[in-house]
Amino acid sequence: MSIAQNVRQVLNELPEGVELVAAAKARTPEEILEAIEAGVRIIGENYVQEAEKAYAVVGRRTQWHFIGHLQKNKVKKAVGLFDLIQTVDSYELAREIDRRCSEIDKVMPVLIEVNIGREPQKAGVLPEDTEHLLNEIAALPNIKVMGLMTMGPLSGDPEDSRPYFTAMKKLFDCMKELAVPGVEMKHLSMGMSNSYRIAPEEGATMVRIGTRLFGERKRS
């Protein structure tokens, strides 16, 4: 099926209120435009350099979310490009985002990335450290925490992800109950191409889907 057909099918499958983030890693601007024309409203990019190239063609026809590991030396460019950064997992990174946003008079919505599976190779704050980081970031004037995000362990069986999604929703609810001033616990971003049907059942408000929309990435 075409990208447009895939997009329409996924949009029909997602429950009301669950937002689709089209994960566009290594995709061409033309592929991204096809997805947007089929109904995608948010493009997720893993790399600032790739996002710049796509943005030059696509512009403001869509929202742009950063969904990869953000290096501090890329923050200055990132805050100019993106509408939301989903992968903040340290105070140092948050402080740099805040500093760069203050230079352009912008308040950046962010999600805190949680390593819910406690996988040593993955980024993200540990669940028990989330509250401390939330309170630290909430004090920064040019950042607004809008929720949580997780990658979740990759597995062939979507059901393997369910316990982690359940744990994330519990953590999300706990953070919401804290009612930290300036924090709006609105988004819970979890679920990808193999688990996007299960994630909303466990409370996801946002799913990040790449392969299911665009097909397998071509190997160079």
matplotlib code that plots the C-alpha trace (Angstrom):
import matplotlib.pyplot as plt

x = [0.0, 1.0, 2.1, -1.3, -3.2, -1.2, -1.7, -5.5, -5.7, -3.8, -5.8, -9.0, -7.6, -6.5, -9.1, -10.4, -8.1, -4.9, -2.5, -0.4, 3.3, 4.7, 8.3, 10.2, 13.7, 15.6, 12.5, 12.5, 10.6, 8.5, 7.5, 6.8, 4.6, 2.6, 1.9, 0.8, -1.5, -3.1, -3.9, -0.7, -0.6, 2.7, 6.1, 8.6, 12.3, 15.3, 18.0, 18.2, 20.1, 17.5, 14.7, 16.3, 16.3, 12.7, 11.6, 13.1, 10.6, 7.7, 7.7, 4.8, 2.4, 2.8, 3.9, 7.4, 8.3, 11.8, 11.8, 15.5, 18.4, 19.1, 22.7, 23.3, 25.3, 22.2, 19.8, 20.2, 18.9, 16.4, 14.5, 14.0, 12.7, 10.5, 7.1, 7.7, 10.8, 9.7, 13.0, 14.2, 15.9, 18.2, 18.3, 21.4, 19.6, 16.5, 18.6, 20.3, 16.8, 15.6, 18.7, 18.4, 14.6, 15.2, 17.3, 14.4, 11.6, 10.1, 8.6, 9.3, 6.8, 8.6, 8.0, 10.2, 11.6, 11.4, 13.4, 10.5, 12.3, 15.4, 17.5, 21.1, 21.5, 18.6, 18.2, 15.6, 15.3, 14.5, 10.9, 11.9, 13.8, 11.0, 9.4, 12.7, 13.5, 9.9, 10.2, 13.6, 12.5, 9.2, 11.2, 12.7, 10.8, 11.2, 10.1, 6.7, 6.4, 3.5, 3.7, 5.9, 7.3, 8.9, 10.5, 9.5, 11.4, 11.4, 9.9, 8.3, 5.2, 3.2, 1.8, 5.3, 5.0, 1.8, 3.3, 5.6, 2.8, 0.7, 3.6, 4.0, 0.3, 0.6, 3.6, 1.9, -1.1, 1.2, 2.9, -0.4, -1.6, 1.4, -0.1, 3.3, 2.8, 3.4, 3.2, 0.4, 0.3, -1.5, 0.5, 1.6, 3.7, 4.3, 3.7, 5.4, 4.7, 4.5, 2.6, 0.4, -2.8, -2.0, -0.5, -3.8, -5.5, -3.0, -3.4, -1.2, -2.4, 0.3, 1.9, 5.0, 4.8, 7.4, 7.6, 3.9, 3.3, 6.4, 7.5, 10.8, 13.7, 15.9, 19.4, 22.1]
y = [0.0, 3.6, 5.9, 7.8, 4.5, 3.4, 6.8, 6.7, 3.2, 4.0, 7.1, 5.1, 2.6, 5.1, 5.9, 9.4, 11.7, 9.8, 11.8, 10.3, 11.3, 10.2, 9.1, 10.3, 9.1, 8.8, 9.7, 12.1, 15.4, 14.0, 11.0, 13.4, 15.5, 12.5, 11.6, 15.2, 15.3, 12.0, 13.5, 13.5, 16.6, 15.9, 14.9, 13.3, 13.7, 12.0, 14.2, 18.0, 17.9, 15.7, 17.9, 21.0, 19.5, 18.4, 21.7, 23.6, 21.8, 21.2, 24.3, 25.0, 22.6, 20.4, 20.4, 19.2, 17.1, 16.0, 12.3, 11.4, 11.8, 15.6, 16.6, 19.9, 21.3, 20.8, 22.6, 26.1, 24.9, 22.5, 25.2, 27.2, 24.2, 22.2, 22.7, 20.1, 18.2, 14.7, 13.4, 15.6, 13.3, 15.5, 18.9, 19.8, 19.3, 21.1, 24.1, 24.4, 24.3, 27.0, 29.2, 28.9, 29.6, 32.7, 34.0, 33.8, 34.6, 31.2, 28.8, 25.2, 22.5, 19.3, 15.7, 14.0, 10.7, 7.8, 4.6, 2.5, -0.8, 0.2, -0.7, 0.4, 1.1, 3.5, 7.1, 8.3, 9.1, 6.1, 6.0, 6.8, 9.9, 11.3, 13.4, 15.1, 16.0, 17.2, 19.6, 20.8, 21.5, 23.1, 26.0, 26.9, 29.9, 29.0, 25.4, 23.9, 20.2, 18.7, 15.1, 11.9, 9.8, 6.3, 4.1, 0.8, -2.4, -3.4, -6.8, -8.8, -9.5, -6.3, -7.9, -7.8, -4.0, -3.9, -4.2, -1.3, 0.8, 0.0, 1.1, 4.4, 5.2, 4.7, 7.0, 9.6, 9.6, 10.0, 13.0, 14.5, 14.2, 16.2, 19.3, 20.9, 24.6, 25.3, 21.7, 20.4, 16.6, 16.3, 13.9, 10.4, 9.4, 5.7, 3.0, 2.5, 0.5, -2.8, -1.7, 1.3, -0.7, -1.7, 1.7, 3.6, 0.8, 1.5, 5.3, 6.6, 10.0, 10.0, 7.2, 7.5, 5.4, 5.1, 1.8, 1.1, 4.4, 4.7, 1.0, -0.4, 2.0, 1.5, 0.3, 2.4]
z = [0.0, -0.5, 2.4, 2.0, 2.3, 5.4, 7.0, 6.5, 7.8, 11.0, 11.6, 11.4, 13.9, 16.5, 19.2, 19.4, 21.3, 20.4, 18.3, 15.5, 15.3, 12.0, 12.8, 9.7, 10.4, 7.1, 5.1, 2.2, 2.2, -0.5, 1.6, 4.5, 2.3, 1.2, 4.8, 5.6, 2.6, 3.9, 7.3, 9.4, 11.6, 13.5, 12.1, 14.5, 13.7, 15.4, 14.1, 13.9, 10.6, 8.9, 10.3, 8.8, 5.3, 5.6, 7.1, 4.2, 1.9, 4.2, 6.4, 8.7, 7.0, 10.1, 13.7, 14.4, 17.4, 18.3, 19.3, 19.2, 21.6, 21.7, 22.1, 23.9, 20.9, 18.7, 21.1, 19.6, 16.2, 17.7, 19.6, 16.4, 14.5, 16.9, 18.4, 21.1, 22.4, 23.6, 24.9, 27.9, 30.4, 32.4, 34.1, 32.1, 28.8, 30.1, 31.3, 27.8, 26.1, 28.6, 27.9, 24.1, 24.2, 26.3, 23.5, 21.0, 23.5, 23.3, 25.8, 24.7, 25.5, 26.5, 27.6, 30.1, 28.7, 31.2, 30.9, 32.1, 31.1, 33.0, 29.9, 30.3, 26.6, 26.5, 27.4, 29.9, 33.6, 35.9, 37.1, 40.7, 39.7, 37.5, 40.3, 41.2, 37.5, 37.0, 39.9, 38.7, 35.1, 36.2, 37.7, 34.4, 32.8, 29.1, 29.4, 29.9, 30.9, 29.0, 30.0, 29.7, 27.0, 26.8, 24.2, 25.9, 25.2, 21.5, 21.0, 18.2, 20.4, 21.1, 24.3, 25.8, 25.9, 27.8, 31.4, 30.6, 29.2, 32.3, 34.5, 32.5, 32.9, 36.6, 36.8, 34.6, 36.9, 39.9, 38.3, 37.4, 41.0, 42.2, 40.5, 40.1, 39.3, 35.6, 34.6, 32.4, 32.4, 29.0, 26.8, 27.4, 24.3, 24.0, 21.4, 18.0, 14.8, 16.5, 19.6, 18.6, 19.0, 22.6, 23.8, 23.7, 25.7, 28.4, 28.4, 25.5, 24.1, 21.4, 19.4, 17.3, 14.1, 11.3, 9.5, 9.6, 7.7, 5.4, 5.0, 5.8, 5.5, 2.4, 3.3, 1.8]

ax = plt.figure().add_subplot(projection="3d")
ax.plot(x, y, z, "-o")
ax.set_aspect("equal")
plt.show()
